[in-house]
Amino acid sequence: MKTTFTNSKASTGKYSDRYLASFLINLPAEHIDLGKWFTEMKETDYTSYSPAHIAMSSYFTGETLFSTNVENIGIDQIVQHYTMQYSF
């Protein structure tokens, strides 16, 4: 599989910088299931993607997914909460 990676740094303000990355994945789009990837992600996966990722958890109540993640952005730590309807 051929994979390419680019990384560029663009200033977004006083406290943080934004990094943009792109990858070429040699896989048809119909084989990529982002819903499955997101709903089945474990905390160990999430924290392995970036040293800024501190923790995450998610759970379902019926067809509603609740997710929380904690990460460092520059010198700040943020907690993000997501709620989404998900159909299986």
LINMOTA-V648384 format. One line per field, one symbol per residue. phi: phi as a letter, one per 20 degrees, with the letter a starting at -180 (. if undefined). burial: 1 if it has 24 or more other ideal C-beta (glycine too) atoms within 12 Angstrom, else 0. Layout:
phi=???
burial=???
//
This chain:
phi=.ecdccccdcfdqfdbddddcccedebfgfeddfffgffdfegffgfffaffeeabbbbdcmddddccccbecmedddcddccbecde
burial=0000000000000000000000000000000000000000000001000000000101000000101010000000000000000000
//
